[in-house]
Amino acid sequence: MVVIDAFTESIDAVRNNPILVAVPILLVLAMVPFWIGAAIGQLLFFIFSFFWMLLSIVFFTYAIGGFLGMCDEALDGSTSLSTFLDAGKANFVDVFVIALVSWVGLFMITVVAQLFGSIALIGAIDSGSSESFATFIMSIILAYWFLIALYTIFGFIFQFVYAAAVVDDSAVGTAFSRSYQVVKNNILDTIGYNIVGGIVYFVSVIGTLFIISLVLSQVDPSLVLVLFALLVTLLVAAVVVPILSTFHVAFYRRASESIEQSPSES
């Protein structure tokens, strides 16, 4: 089965390339100013948060391309941090544009849902009856679930767009197309992949975020609590992120074999 084979392959790749744990640790450490700011005062919290947000746009864009490049190379043998630097640089523009296009797409979906709700609101105000108000409430509920459904469909269809850009060196438009084709040609395997990945994600990452939220929700979280949350996050990220990322690339590589490479793709 494609899912099981890809998951097994990803675990072997991470075990044979412990350097993969370095990148998620760096990503977590990049958040330290945000957490320290939360522990030492509101003003510093705001300053750290502002600068971290600006830096993260560049840093995480670079990291996506670089880390997926490392995962791809690790599946073929060994990888190194030099691959992270090279792949991050080579794929920076494509990853940034993909993120921007995805954001615009999700924004348009949100606008459509809000427009639907606004039309229902105008109709309820014009009518003024209790039935119209009930219809308005129902329309808001339907718009909310419609929005969730569109978000889910969008994310499901284009979940491999970054992998397509990095692994196959595809242009932005081709990357979206290849992600769609991979999902369409491997619908059941893709569902299985999301189930396996979802289980690993929710058991580990969500549990970690819950611990962090408990720490940072304190009125005045101590530095010791913040450092404890950091340690837990580092341990989980060092294990889970490399496995899920390599699993993502491994599944994409196997599933994309069903797609015939067209001459126009680079």
DRENPA-3360 file (N, C-alpha, C; in nm, 2 decimals, always signed):
BEGIN
1 = MVVIDAFT = +0.09/-0.12/+0.00/+0.00/+0.00/+0.00/+0.09/+0.12/+0.00 ~ +0.05/+0.22/-0.08/+0.13/+0.34/-0.10/+0.15/+0.41/+0.04 ~ +0.05/+0.43/+0.12/+0.06/+0.50/+0.24/+0.15/+0.43/+0.34 ~ +0.14/+0.30/+0.36/+0.22/+0.23/+0.45/+0.37/+0.23/+0.41 ~ +0.39/+0.21/+0.28/+0.52/+0.21/+0.22/+0.59/+0.35/+0.24 ~ +0.51/+0.45/+0.21/+0.57/+0.59/+0.23/+0.60/+0.62/+0.37 ~ +0.51/+0.58/+0.46/+0.54/+0.60/+0.60/+0.66/+0.53/+0.66 ~ +0.67/+0.40/+0.62/+0.79/+0.32/+0.66/+0.92/+0.38/+0.60;
9 = ESIDAVRN = +0.91/+0.42/+0.47/+1.02/+0.49/+0.41/+1.07/+0.61/+0.48 ~ +0.97/+0.69/+0.52/+1.00/+0.82/+0.59/+1.07/+0.79/+0.72 ~ +1.02/+0.70/+0.80/+1.08/+0.67/+0.93/+1.23/+0.62/+0.91 ~ +1.25/+0.54/+0.81/+1.39/+0.49/+0.78/+1.48/+0.61/+0.74 ~ +1.42/+0.70/+0.66/+1.50/+0.82/+0.61/+1.54/+0.91/+0.73 ~ +1.45/+0.93/+0.82/+1.48/+1.01/+0.94/+1.58/+0.94/+1.03 ~ +1.56/+0.81/+1.05/+1.65/+0.74/+1.13/+1.80/+0.74/+1.07 ~ +1.81/+0.74/+0.94/+1.94/+0.74/+0.88/+2.00/+0.88/+0.86;
17 = NPILVAVP = +1.91/+0.98/+0.88/+1.96/+1.12/+0.86/+1.91/+1.20/+0.99 ~ +1.98/+1.18/+1.10/+1.94/+1.26/+1.22/+1.96/+1.41/+1.20 ~ +2.03/+1.45/+1.10/+2.04/+1.59/+1.07/+1.91/+1.66/+1.05 ~ +1.81/+1.58/+1.01/+1.67/+1.63/+0.98/+1.61/+1.69/+1.11 ~ +1.66/+1.65/+1.23/+1.60/+1.71/+1.35/+1.65/+1.85/+1.38 ~ +1.76/+1.89/+1.31/+1.81/+2.02/+1.33/+1.72/+2.13/+1.29 ~ +1.66/+2.12/+1.17/+1.58/+2.23/+1.12/+1.46/+2.26/+1.20 ~ +1.37/+2.16/+1.24/+1.26/+2.19/+1.33/+1.30/+2.25/+1.46;
25 = ILLVLAMV = +1.42/+2.21/+1.51/+1.47/+2.27/+1.64/+1.50/+2.42/+1.61 ~ +1.56/+2.45/+1.50/+1.58/+2.59/+1.47/+1.45/+2.67/+1.45 ~ +1.35/+2.61/+1.39/+1.22/+2.67/+1.38/+1.16/+2.70/+1.51 ~ +1.17/+2.61/+1.60/+1.12/+2.63/+1.74/+1.19/+2.74/+1.81 ~ +1.33/+2.74/+1.80/+1.41/+2.84/+1.86/+1.38/+2.98/+1.81 ~ +1.33/+2.98/+1.68/+1.30/+3.11/+1.62/+1.18/+3.18/+1.69 ~ +1.11/+3.09/+1.77/+0.99/+3.14/+1.84/+1.02/+3.19/+1.98 ~ +1.15/+3.16/+2.03/+1.19/+3.19/+2.16/+1.16/+3.34/+2.20;
33 = PFWIGAAI = +1.20/+3.44/+2.11/+1.17/+3.58/+2.15/+1.02/+3.60/+2.18 ~ +0.93/+3.54/+2.11/+0.79/+3.55/+2.13/+0.75/+3.50/+2.27 ~ +0.81/+3.38/+2.30/+0.77/+3.33/+2.43/+0.83/+3.40/+2.55 ~ +0.96/+3.44/+2.53/+1.03/+3.52/+2.63/+0.96/+3.65/+2.66 ~ +0.92/+3.71/+2.55/+0.84/+3.84/+2.56/+0.72/+3.82/+2.64 ~ +0.65/+3.71/+2.62/+0.53/+3.68/+2.70/+0.55/+3.67/+2.85 ~ +0.68/+3.63/+2.88/+0.71/+3.60/+3.02/+0.76/+3.73/+3.09 ~ +0.82/+3.82/+3.02/+0.89/+3.93/+3.08/+0.82/+4.07/+3.07;
41 = GQLLFFIF = +0.70/+4.07/+3.00/+0.63/+4.20/+3.00/+0.55/+4.22/+2.87 ~ +0.45/+4.30/+2.88/+0.36/+4.33/+2.77/+0.43/+4.41/+2.66 ~ +0.51/+4.51/+2.70/+0.58/+4.59/+2.60/+0.68/+4.51/+2.52 ~ +0.76/+4.43/+2.59/+0.86/+4.35/+2.52/+0.79/+4.24/+2.44 ~ +0.68/+4.19/+2.49/+0.60/+4.09/+2.42/+0.56/+4.15/+2.28 ~ +0.51/+4.27/+2.28/+0.46/+4.33/+2.16/+0.58/+4.35/+2.06 ~ +0.70/+4.40/+2.12/+0.81/+4.43/+2.03/+0.86/+4.30/+1.97 ~ +0.88/+4.20/+2.05/+0.93/+4.07/+2.00/+0.84/+4.01/+1.90;
49 = SFFWMLLS = +0.71/+4.02/+1.93/+0.61/+3.96/+1.84/+0.61/+4.03/+1.70 ~ +0.62/+4.16/+1.71/+0.62/+4.24/+1.58/+0.74/+4.20/+1.49 ~ +0.86/+4.20/+1.55/+0.98/+4.17/+1.47/+0.98/+4.02/+1.43 ~ +0.94/+3.94/+1.52/+0.93/+3.79/+1.49/+0.84/+3.77/+1.37 ~ +0.73/+3.84/+1.37/+0.63/+3.82/+1.26/+0.70/+3.86/+1.12 ~ +0.77/+3.97/+1.12/+0.84/+4.01/+1.00/+0.94/+3.92/+0.96 ~ +1.02/+3.87/+1.05/+1.13/+3.78/+1.02/+1.08/+3.64/+0.98 ~ +0.97/+3.60/+1.04/+0.91/+3.47/+1.01/+0.86/+3.46/+0.87;
57 = IVFFTYAI = +0.82/+3.57/+0.81/+0.77/+3.56/+0.67/+0.88/+3.51/+0.58 ~ +1.00/+3.57/+0.60/+1.12/+3.53/+0.52/+1.17/+3.40/+0.57 ~ +1.19/+3.38/+0.70/+1.25/+3.26/+0.75/+1.17/+3.13/+0.72 ~ +1.04/+3.13/+0.74/+0.96/+3.01/+0.71/+0.94/+2.99/+0.57 ~ +0.94/+3.09/+0.48/+0.93/+3.07/+0.34/+1.06/+3.00/+0.29 ~ +1.17/+3.04/+0.34/+1.30/+2.98/+0.31/+1.30/+2.84/+0.36 ~ +1.25/+2.82/+0.49/+1.26/+2.69/+0.55/+1.17/+2.58/+0.48 ~ +1.06/+2.62/+0.43/+0.97/+2.52/+0.36/+1.05/+2.46/+0.25;
65 = GGFLGMCD = +1.10/+2.54/+0.16/+1.17/+2.49/+0.04/+1.30/+2.41/+0.08 ~ +1.37/+2.47/+0.18/+1.49/+2.40/+0.22/+1.47/+2.27/+0.29 ~ +1.37/+2.26/+0.38/+1.35/+2.14/+0.45/+1.29/+2.03/+0.36 ~ +1.19/+2.07/+0.27/+1.14/+1.97/+0.18/+1.25/+1.91/+0.09 ~ +1.34/+2.00/+0.05/+1.45/+1.96/-0.03/+1.54/+1.86/+0.05 ~ +1.56/+1.88/+0.18/+1.63/+1.78/+0.26/+1.56/+1.65/+0.27 ~ +1.43/+1.66/+0.29/+1.35/+1.53/+0.30/+1.35/+1.45/+0.17 ~ +1.35/+1.52/+0.06/+1.35/+1.45/-0.07/+1.49/+1.39/-0.09;
73 = EALDGSTS = +1.59/+1.45/-0.05/+1.73/+1.40/-0.07/+1.75/+1.28/+0.03 ~ +1.69/+1.29/+0.15/+1.71/+1.19/+0.25/+1.65/+1.06/+0.21 ~ +1.54/+1.07/+0.13/+1.47/+0.95/+0.09/+1.56/+0.87/-0.01 ~ +1.66/+0.94/-0.07/+1.75/+0.87/-0.17/+1.88/+0.83/-0.11 ~ +1.90/+0.86/+0.02/+2.03/+0.83/+0.09/+2.05/+0.92/+0.20 ~ +2.15/+1.01/+0.18/+2.18/+1.10/+0.29/+2.16/+1.25/+0.25 ~ +2.15/+1.34/+0.35/+2.13/+1.48/+0.32/+2.21/+1.56/+0.42 ~ +2.21/+1.69/+0.40/+2.29/+1.77/+0.49/+2.23/+1.91/+0.49;
81 = LSTFLDAG = +2.28/+2.00/+0.58/+2.23/+2.13/+0.59/+2.26/+2.22/+0.47 ~ +2.37/+2.18/+0.40/+2.39/+2.25/+0.27/+2.28/+2.24/+0.17 ~ +2.21/+2.12/+0.17/+2.09/+2.10/+0.09/+1.98/+2.20/+0.14 ~ +1.97/+2.21/+0.27/+1.87/+2.31/+0.32/+1.89/+2.45/+0.27 ~ +2.02/+2.49/+0.27/+2.05/+2.62/+0.22/+2.03/+2.64/+0.07 ~ +2.07/+2.54/+0.00/+2.06/+2.54/-0.15/+1.91/+2.54/-0.19 ~ +1.84/+2.44/-0.14/+1.70/+2.42/-0.17/+1.61/+2.54/-0.13 ~ +1.65/+2.59/-0.01/+1.57/+2.71/+0.04/+1.59/+2.83/-0.05;
89 = KANFVDVF = +1.71/+2.85/-0.10/+1.74/+2.96/-0.19/+1.68/+2.94/-0.33 ~ +1.69/+2.82/-0.38/+1.64/+2.79/-0.51/+1.49/+2.79/-0.52 ~ +1.42/+2.76/-0.41/+1.27/+2.75/-0.42/+1.20/+2.87/-0.35 ~ +1.28/+2.97/-0.30/+1.23/+3.08/-0.22/+1.11/+3.15/-0.29 ~ +1.14/+3.19/-0.42/+1.04/+3.27/-0.49/+0.91/+3.19/-0.52 ~ +0.93/+3.06/-0.56/+0.82/+2.98/-0.59/+0.73/+2.95/-0.46 ~ +0.80/+2.92/-0.35/+0.73/+2.90/-0.23/+0.65/+3.02/-0.18 ~ +0.72/+3.14/-0.20/+0.65/+3.26/-0.16/+0.53/+3.29/-0.24;
97 = VIALVSWV = +0.54/+3.27/-0.37/+0.43/+3.30/-0.46/+0.32/+3.20/-0.44 ~ +0.35/+3.07/-0.41/+0.25/+2.97/-0.38/+0.17/+3.01/-0.26 ~ +0.25/+3.05/-0.15/+0.18/+3.10/-0.03/+0.09/+3.22/-0.05 ~ +0.14/+3.31/-0.14/+0.06/+3.43/-0.17/-0.07/+3.39/-0.25 ~ -0.05/+3.31/-0.35/-0.17/+3.26/-0.43/-0.27/+3.19/-0.34 ~ -0.22/+3.10/-0.25/-0.30/+3.03/-0.16/-0.38/+3.12/-0.07 ~ -0.31/+3.22/-0.02/-0.37/+3.32/+0.07/-0.48/+3.40/+0.00 ~ -0.45/+3.44/-0.13/-0.55/+3.51/-0.21/-0.68/+3.42/-0.23;
105 = GLFMITVV = -0.65/+3.29/-0.26/-0.76/+3.19/-0.29/-0.85/+3.18/-0.16 ~ -0.78/+3.16/-0.05/-0.86/+3.15/+0.08/-0.94/+3.28/+0.11 ~ -0.87/+3.39/+0.08/-0.94/+3.52/+0.10/-1.06/+3.53/+0.01 ~ -1.05/+3.49/-0.11/-1.17/+3.50/-0.20/-1.28/+3.41/-0.16 ~ -1.24/+3.29/-0.11/-1.34/+3.20/-0.05/-1.42/+3.26/+0.07 ~ -1.34/+3.33/+0.15/-1.40/+3.40/+0.27/-1.49/+3.51/+0.22 ~ -1.45/+3.59/+0.12/-1.53/+3.70/+0.07/-1.67/+3.64/+0.02 ~ -1.66/+3.53/-0.06/-1.78/+3.47/-0.11/-1.88/+3.43/+0.00;
113 = AQLFGSIA = -1.83/+3.37/+0.11/-1.91/+3.33/+0.22/-1.97/+3.45/+0.29 ~ -1.89/+3.55/+0.31/-1.94/+3.68/+0.38/-2.04/+3.75/+0.29 ~ -2.02/+3.74/+0.16/-2.12/+3.80/+0.07/-2.26/+3.73/+0.08 ~ -2.25/+3.60/+0.09/-2.37/+3.52/+0.11/-2.44/+3.56/+0.24 ~ -2.36/+3.57/+0.35/-2.42/+3.61/+0.47/-2.48/+3.75/+0.47 ~ -2.41/+3.85/+0.40/-2.46/+3.99/+0.39/-2.59/+4.00/+0.32 ~ -2.60/+3.92/+0.21/-2.73/+3.92/+0.13/-2.84/+3.87/+0.22 ~ -2.81/+3.77/+0.30/-2.92/+3.71/+0.39/-2.95/+3.82/+0.49;
121 = LIGAIDSG = -2.85/+3.89/+0.55/-2.88/+4.00/+0.65/-2.97/+4.11/+0.59 ~ -2.93/+4.15/+0.47/-3.01/+4.26/+0.40/-3.16/+4.22/+0.38 ~ -3.17/+4.09/+0.34/-3.31/+4.04/+0.32/-3.39/+4.04/+0.45 ~ -3.32/+4.00/+0.56/-3.39/+3.99/+0.69/-3.43/+4.13/+0.74 ~ -3.34/+4.23/+0.72/-3.37/+4.37/+0.76/-3.48/+4.43/+0.68 ~ -3.48/+4.40/+0.55/-3.59/+4.46/+0.47/-3.72/+4.40/+0.51 ~ -3.73/+4.27/+0.54/-3.85/+4.20/+0.57/-3.90/+4.24/+0.71 ~ -3.81/+4.23/+0.81/-3.84/+4.27/+0.95/-3.92/+4.17/+1.02;
129 = SSESFATF = -3.95/+4.05/+0.96/-4.03/+3.95/+1.03/-3.95/+3.85/+1.10 ~ -4.01/+3.78/+1.20/-3.93/+3.68/+1.28/-3.89/+3.57/+1.19 ~ -3.97/+3.54/+1.09/-3.93/+3.43/+0.99/-3.81/+3.46/+0.92 ~ -3.80/+3.59/+0.88/-3.68/+3.64/+0.80/-3.56/+3.63/+0.89 ~ -3.58/+3.67/+1.02/-3.46/+3.66/+1.11/-3.41/+3.52/+1.13 ~ -3.51/+3.42/+1.14/-3.47/+3.28/+1.15/-3.40/+3.24/+1.03 ~ -3.45/+3.29/+0.91/-3.38/+3.25/+0.78/-3.24/+3.31/+0.78 ~ -3.23/+3.43/+0.83/-3.09/+3.49/+0.84/-3.00/+3.41/+0.92;
137 = IMSIILAY = -3.04/+3.37/+1.04/-2.96/+3.28/+1.13/-2.92/+3.15/+1.06 ~ -3.02/+3.09/+1.00/-2.99/+2.97/+0.92/-2.89/+2.99/+0.81 ~ -2.90/+3.11/+0.74/-2.81/+3.14/+0.63/-2.67/+3.16/+0.68 ~ -2.66/+3.22/+0.80/-2.52/+3.24/+0.86/-2.46/+3.11/+0.89 ~ -2.54/+3.02/+0.95/-2.49/+2.88/+0.98/-2.45/+2.81/+0.86 ~ -2.53/+2.82/+0.75/-2.50/+2.75/+0.63/-2.37/+2.81/+0.56 ~ -2.36/+2.95/+0.57/-2.24/+3.01/+0.52/-2.12/+2.97/+0.59 ~ -2.13/+2.95/+0.72/-2.01/+2.91/+0.80/-1.97/+2.77/+0.76;
145 = WFLIALYT = -2.06/+2.68/+0.75/-2.03/+2.54/+0.71/-1.98/+2.54/+0.56 ~ -2.04/+2.62/+0.48/-2.00/+2.63/+0.34/-1.85/+2.68/+0.33 ~ -1.82/+2.77/+0.42/-1.68/+2.82/+0.43/-1.58/+2.72/+0.47 ~ -1.62/+2.64/+0.57/-1.54/+2.53/+0.62/-1.52/+2.43/+0.51 ~ -1.63/+2.40/+0.44/-1.62/+2.29/+0.34/-1.52/+2.34/+0.23 ~ -1.53/+2.47/+0.19/-1.45/+2.52/+0.08/-1.30/+2.52/+0.12 ~ -1.28/+2.56/+0.25/-1.14/+2.56/+0.30/-1.08/+2.42/+0.30 ~ -1.17/+2.32/+0.34/-1.12/+2.18/+0.34/-1.09/+2.13/+0.20;
153 = IFGFIFQF = -1.18/+2.16/+0.11/-1.16/+2.11/-0.03/-1.04/+2.17/-0.09 ~ -1.02/+2.30/-0.07/-0.90/+2.37/-0.12/-0.77/+2.31/-0.06 ~ -0.77/+2.29/+0.07/-0.65/+2.24/+0.13/-0.62/+2.09/+0.09 ~ -0.73/+2.02/+0.07/-0.72/+1.88/+0.03/-0.66/+1.86/-0.11 ~ -0.71/+1.94/-0.20/-0.67/+1.93/-0.34/-0.53/+1.98/-0.36 ~ -0.50/+2.09/-0.29/-0.37/+2.15/-0.32/-0.26/+2.13/-0.20 ~ -0.28/+2.02/-0.13/-0.19/+1.99/-0.02/-0.05/+1.95/-0.06 ~ -0.03/+1.91/-0.19/+0.10/+1.88/-0.23/+0.17/+1.98/-0.32;
161 = VYAAAVVD = +0.12/+2.10/-0.32/+0.17/+2.20/-0.41/+0.31/+2.24/-0.38 ~ +0.35/+2.25/-0.25/+0.49/+2.28/-0.21/+0.58/+2.16/-0.25 ~ +0.54/+2.04/-0.23/+0.62/+1.92/-0.27/+0.64/+1.92/-0.42 ~ +0.54/+1.95/-0.49/+0.55/+1.95/-0.64/+0.65/+2.06/-0.68 ~ +0.65/+2.17/-0.62/+0.74/+2.28/-0.65/+0.89/+2.24/-0.62 ~ +0.91/+2.18/-0.51/+1.04/+2.15/-0.46/+1.09/+2.02/-0.52 ~ +1.02/+1.91/-0.51/+1.06/+1.78/-0.56/+1.08/+1.78/-0.71 ~ +0.98/+1.83/-0.78/+0.98/+1.82/-0.93/+1.02/+1.95/-0.99;
169 = DSAVGTAF = +1.06/+2.05/-0.91/+1.11/+2.18/-0.96/+1.00/+2.24/-1.06 ~ +0.88/+2.22/-1.02/+0.77/+2.27/-1.10/+0.75/+2.42/-1.08 ~ +0.70/+2.49/-1.19/+0.66/+2.63/-1.18/+0.53/+2.63/-1.10 ~ +0.50/+2.75/-1.05/+0.39/+2.77/-0.96/+0.26/+2.71/-1.02 ~ +0.22/+2.75/-1.14/+0.10/+2.70/-1.20/+0.10/+2.55/-1.21 ~ +0.22/+2.49/-1.25/+0.23/+2.35/-1.27/+0.22/+2.28/-1.14 ~ +0.28/+2.34/-1.03/+0.27/+2.28/-0.90/+0.13/+2.26/-0.85 ~ +0.05/+2.36/-0.87/-0.10/+2.35/-0.83/-0.16/+2.24/-0.92;
177 = SRSYQVVK = -0.13/+2.24/-1.05/-0.19/+2.14/-1.13/-0.15/+2.00/-1.09 ~ -0.02/+1.98/-1.06/+0.03/+1.84/-1.02/-0.03/+1.80/-0.89 ~ -0.05/+1.89/-0.80/-0.11/+1.85/-0.67/-0.25/+1.80/-0.70 ~ -0.33/+1.88/-0.78/-0.46/+1.84/-0.81/-0.46/+1.70/-0.88 ~ -0.37/+1.67/-0.97/-0.37/+1.55/-1.04/-0.33/+1.43/-0.95 ~ -0.24/+1.46/-0.86/-0.20/+1.35/-0.76/-0.32/+1.31/-0.68 ~ -0.39/+1.41/-0.63/-0.51/+1.38/-0.54/-0.62/+1.31/-0.62 ~ -0.64/+1.36/-0.74/-0.75/+1.30/-0.83/-0.72/+1.16/-0.86;
185 = NNILDTIG = -0.59/+1.13/-0.90/-0.55/+0.99/-0.94/-0.53/+0.90/-0.82 ~ -0.52/+0.95/-0.70/-0.49/+0.86/-0.58/-0.58/+0.90/-0.47 ~ -0.71/+0.92/-0.50/-0.80/+0.97/-0.40/-0.81/+0.89/-0.27 ~ -0.82/+0.76/-0.28/-0.83/+0.67/-0.16/-0.70/+0.67/-0.08 ~ -0.58/+0.66/-0.16/-0.45/+0.67/-0.09/-0.43/+0.80/-0.02 ~ -0.48/+0.91/-0.09/-0.46/+1.04/-0.03/-0.54/+1.06/+0.10 ~ -0.66/+1.00/+0.10/-0.74/+1.00/+0.23/-0.67/+0.92/+0.33 ~ -0.61/+0.81/+0.30/-0.54/+0.72/+0.39/-0.42/+0.80/+0.44;
193 = YNIVGGIV = -0.35/+0.87/+0.36/-0.23/+0.95/+0.40/-0.27/+1.05/+0.50 ~ -0.38/+1.12/+0.47/-0.43/+1.23/+0.57/-0.47/+1.17/+0.70 ~ -0.53/+1.05/+0.70/-0.57/+0.99/+0.82/-0.45/+0.95/+0.91 ~ -0.35/+0.89/+0.85/-0.23/+0.85/+0.92/-0.15/+0.98/+0.97 ~ -0.13/+1.07/+0.88/-0.07/+1.20/+0.92/-0.15/+1.27/+1.03 ~ -0.28/+1.27/+1.01/-0.36/+1.34/+1.11/-0.35/+1.28/+1.25 ~ -0.35/+1.15/+1.26/-0.33/+1.08/+1.39/-0.20/+1.12/+1.45 ~ -0.09/+1.11/+1.38/+0.04/+1.15/+1.43/+0.04/+1.29/+1.48;
201 = YFVSVIGT = -0.02/+1.38/+1.39/-0.02/+1.52/+1.42/-0.10/+1.56/+1.55 ~ -0.22/+1.51/+1.56/-0.31/+1.54/+1.67/-0.26/+1.49/+1.80 ~ -0.21/+1.37/+1.79/-0.16/+1.30/+1.92/-0.04/+1.38/+1.97 ~ +0.05/+1.42/+1.89/+0.17/+1.48/+1.93/+0.17/+1.64/+1.94 ~ +0.14/+1.70/+1.82/+0.15/+1.84/+1.81/+0.04/+1.91/+1.89 ~ -0.08/+1.87/+1.88/-0.19/+1.93/+1.95/-0.17/+1.92/+2.10 ~ -0.12/+1.80/+2.14/-0.09/+1.79/+2.28/+0.01/+1.89/+2.33 ~ +0.11/+1.91/+2.25/+0.22/+2.01/+2.28/+0.16/+2.15/+2.29;
209 = LFIISLVL = +0.08/+2.19/+2.19/+0.02/+2.32/+2.19/-0.07/+2.34/+2.31 ~ -0.13/+2.23/+2.35/-0.22/+2.24/+2.47/-0.13/+2.27/+2.60 ~ -0.02/+2.21/+2.61/+0.07/+2.24/+2.72/+0.12/+2.39/+2.71 ~ +0.16/+2.43/+2.59/+0.21/+2.57/+2.57/+0.10/+2.67/+2.61 ~ -0.03/+2.64/+2.57/-0.14/+2.73/+2.59/-0.16/+2.74/+2.74 ~ -0.15/+2.63/+2.81/-0.17/+2.63/+2.96/-0.06/+2.72/+3.03 ~ +0.06/+2.71/+2.97/+0.17/+2.79/+3.03/+0.15/+2.94/+3.00 ~ +0.13/+2.97/+2.88/+0.11/+3.11/+2.84/-0.02/+3.18/+2.88;
217 = SQVDPSLV = -0.11/+3.10/+2.92/-0.24/+3.15/+2.97/-0.23/+3.20/+3.11 ~ -0.12/+3.17/+3.18/-0.10/+3.22/+3.31/-0.09/+3.38/+3.31 ~ -0.14/+3.44/+3.42/-0.14/+3.58/+3.42/+0.00/+3.64/+3.41 ~ +0.09/+3.57/+3.48/+0.23/+3.61/+3.47/+0.32/+3.49/+3.47 ~ +0.33/+3.42/+3.35/+0.40/+3.30/+3.34/+0.55/+3.32/+3.37 ~ +0.61/+3.24/+3.45/+0.74/+3.25/+3.49/+0.84/+3.20/+3.38 ~ +0.96/+3.24/+3.39/+1.06/+3.20/+3.29/+1.08/+3.05/+3.29 ~ +1.07/+2.99/+3.41/+1.08/+2.84/+3.42/+0.97/+2.77/+3.34;
225 = LVLFALLV = +0.85/+2.82/+3.35/+0.74/+2.76/+3.28/+0.76/+2.77/+3.13 ~ +0.80/+2.89/+3.09/+0.82/+2.91/+2.94/+0.93/+2.82/+2.89 ~ +1.04/+2.81/+2.96/+1.15/+2.72/+2.92/+1.10/+2.57/+2.92 ~ +1.01/+2.54/+3.01/+0.96/+2.40/+3.01/+0.88/+2.38/+2.89 ~ +0.79/+2.47/+2.85/+0.71/+2.46/+2.73/+0.80/+2.45/+2.61 ~ +0.91/+2.53/+2.61/+1.01/+2.53/+2.50/+1.07/+2.39/+2.49 ~ +1.11/+2.33/+2.60/+1.17/+2.20/+2.60/+1.08/+2.09/+2.54 ~ +0.96/+2.09/+2.59/+0.86/+2.00/+2.54/+0.84/+2.01/+2.39;
233 = TLLVAAVV = +0.83/+2.14/+2.34/+0.81/+2.16/+2.20/+0.93/+2.12/+2.12 ~ +1.05/+2.14/+2.17/+1.17/+2.10/+2.10/+1.17/+1.95/+2.08 ~ +1.14/+1.88/+2.19/+1.15/+1.73/+2.18/+1.04/+1.68/+2.08 ~ +0.92/+1.73/+2.08/+0.82/+1.68/+1.99/+0.85/+1.72/+1.85 ~ +0.90/+1.85/+1.83/+0.93/+1.89/+1.69/+1.04/+1.82/+1.63 ~ +1.14/+1.78/+1.72/+1.26/+1.71/+1.67/+1.23/+1.57/+1.62 ~ +1.12/+1.51/+1.66/+1.08/+1.38/+1.62/+0.96/+1.38/+1.52 ~ +0.86/+1.46/+1.55/+0.74/+1.45/+1.47/+0.75/+1.53/+1.33;
241 = VPILSTFH = +0.81/+1.65/+1.34/+0.82/+1.73/+1.21/+0.90/+1.66/+1.10 ~ +1.02/+1.61/+1.13/+1.09/+1.54/+1.03/+1.01/+1.42/+0.97 ~ +0.95/+1.34/+1.06/+0.87/+1.22/+1.01/+0.76/+1.26/+0.92 ~ +0.68/+1.36/+0.97/+0.56/+1.41/+0.89/+0.60/+1.47/+0.76 ~ +0.71/+1.55/+0.76/+0.76/+1.62/+0.64/+0.81/+1.52/+0.54 ~ +0.89/+1.42/+0.59/+0.95/+1.32/+0.50/+0.84/+1.23/+0.45 ~ +0.74/+1.20/+0.53/+0.62/+1.12/+0.49/+0.55/+1.19/+0.38 ~ +0.53/+1.32/+0.39/+0.47/+1.40/+0.29/+0.53/+1.39/+0.16;
249 = VAFYRRAS = +0.67/+1.41/+0.16/+0.74/+1.40/+0.03/+0.74/+1.26/-0.02 ~ +0.76/+1.16/+0.06/+0.76/+1.02/+0.02/+0.63/+0.98/-0.04 ~ +0.52/+1.02/+0.02/+0.39/+0.99/-0.04/+0.37/+1.06/-0.18 ~ +0.41/+1.18/-0.18/+0.39/+1.26/-0.31/+0.47/+1.19/-0.42 ~ +0.60/+1.15/-0.39/+0.68/+1.09/-0.49/+0.62/+0.96/-0.54 ~ +0.56/+0.88/-0.45/+0.50/+0.75/-0.49/+0.37/+0.78/-0.57 ~ +0.29/+0.87/-0.52/+0.16/+0.90/-0.58/+0.17/+0.97/-0.71 ~ +0.28/+1.05/-0.73/+0.29/+1.12/-0.85/+0.34/+1.04/-0.97;
257 = ESIEQSPS = +0.38/+0.91/-0.94/+0.42/+0.82/-1.04/+0.30/+0.79/-1.14 ~ +0.18/+0.82/-1.09/+0.06/+0.80/-1.18/+0.04/+0.91/-1.28 ~ +0.12/+1.01/-1.27/+0.11/+1.13/-1.36/+0.22/+1.12/-1.46 ~ +0.18/+1.13/-1.59/+0.28/+1.13/-1.70/+0.34/+1.27/-1.70 ~ +0.47/+1.27/-1.70/+0.55/+1.40/-1.71/+0.53/+1.46/-1.84 ~ +0.47/+1.58/-1.84/+0.45/+1.65/-1.97/+0.58/+1.73/-2.01 ~ +0.60/+1.75/-2.14/+0.72/+1.82/-2.18/+0.73/+1.96/-2.13 ~ +0.62/+2.02/-2.10/+0.62/+2.16/-2.05/+0.67/+2.18/-1.91;
265 = ES = +0.67/+2.07/-1.83/+0.71/+2.08/-1.69/+0.86/+2.08/-1.68 ~ +0.91/+2.16/-1.59/+1.05/+2.17/-1.58/+1.10/+2.07/-1.47;
% end
